[in-house]
Amino acid sequence: MICIFNPEHDLCLANGGAHYVPPASALRFARLGASIMQVLYPQATAVAAAQVDAAFVARWQSERGALSGADIVPWGWNITLATSLLKAGVPPSCLPSADTFARWRSLQHRQTLLPLQPDSRLVNSTEQADALFTLQPHWVLKAPWSGSGRGLRWVSGGLTPLDRNWVDRVLAQQQGVLAEPRREVVADFALEYRIAQGRLLFIGYSLFRSQHGVYRSNLLLTDAEIAQRVGLTARLQNHIERWLQAVVAPRYEGPLGVDCMLDASGEIHVGELNLRHTMGLVAHQYLAAHPETEGMILSLNDSALLLSPAD
């Protein structure tokens, strides 16, 4: 099994192009951090970044025979990665089809999650963005495809000229902007799943810290402890899972995470849907393999996972 760490996945989805070249910093991070995939797949034969070269593929095939689709497991699938693998000599039969990539990218559009976000809305014009402030003064505006803290904008009281330019640019590029009420968040957590053969399989919970939409770290706790800390009810989880089974499971195969937030009033809100591996999955697997680390903080620097005592 070749596990590919491509944390630039969200940037590739946002661009949507088969020949998109991610920033050098993202590619460097992928190269240095590829070993993260071994936490998720200890049985992996090799780990690599998305820029797999032809020599790597040729060597694999000479030593182990022809590749199959099950041999390639990326952090997240996108058309940019598939194009890179094709150039390296990976047979097309090992990769999802172009139609599959288009369907998965469509699912990852932020409007997909709106049925679980009754207070959020899709904005299709600058005039609609202006009208948001007649409802309430504080919003987070999100590009439909974005990740890692990019494509987010916090606005209060009205759009400034810079905000208006940002909205116009995102509308031109992605034909919409998602608007979410700004909340005082006291805890970020996620529900982690895998979809296989149309069935939704629950893996566990993760509790994480973020700053302005950028992931910072995970607190390594058991599922029971996380559920208790955030007040997650079986009713809410069942509601999320029924929606995932009905809407996502028939159209996607692989790992996924649903990010949620607990606000200062004790209410839980659904925030993001990630159709890929997540750091929450990494944290969950890490704790399962190293139970003695319970209660510690797991974070990620340029090249390694780091453990530190909880605050």
Salt bridges, closest charged atoms under 4 A:
ASP10 OD2 - ARG276 NH2 3.15
GLU63 OE1 - ARG64 NH1 3.42
ASP119 OD2 - ARG183 NH2 3.47
ASP130 OD2 - ARG164 NH1 3.06
ASP163 OD1 - ARG153 NE 2.57
GLU180 OE1 - LYS142 NZ 3.02
ASP223 OD1 - HIS284 NE2 3.41
GLU225 OE2 - ARG229 NE 2.90
ASP263 OD2 - HIS269 NE2 2.78
GLU272 OE2 - ARG110 NH2 3.11
GLU272 OE2 - LYS142 NZ 2.88
GLU292 OE2 - HIS290 ND1 3.69
ASP302 OD2 - ARG28 NH1 2.99
ASP311 OD2 - ARG209 NH1 3.03
